[in-house]
Amino acid sequence: MAAKTPAPPPSPVAQFESSLDELEQLVQKMEKGEMSLDESLAAYERGVNLYRQCQGALEQAELRVRLLTDPADPDSAQPFAPDAG
């Protein structure tokens, strides 16, 4: 039998989107107030982990943008300015 090659890990962008979706669903569930204390604590802990994953993915994306903007001097990149709207 041929050995199956493991699937490549999802990209940080895909992980971010998946984590953000799960975090949003978790918040909605918690806001309903129908969870027990144990369930709420577990949901809060999971939410903190998801938040950290999202934050890490955003930091990686920012680093990639900086490297693409100026590979020789990524620290010279300016932060993105919010849309003036």
C-alpha positions, 0 to 999 in steps of 0.5 A: 500500500502506498503511504498517504502524504499528510495534507499541508497545514492550512495557511495563516490566512485560512487559520485566521478566518477559521479562528475568527469565525469560531470566535464570533460563534463562541461570543454569540453563544456566550451572549445568549447566557444559556451556558453553565458556569463550567461551559462559560469558563471553557468557552472563555478559555477557548476564546482567549486561545482563538484571539491569540491565534488571530493576533499572531496571524495578523502579525505574520501578515503585517510582517509579510507586507513589510517584507514585500514593501521593502525587503532590504529594510522591513523596519522602515515600513509605515503602519497602515493608515485607517481610511479617512471616511 
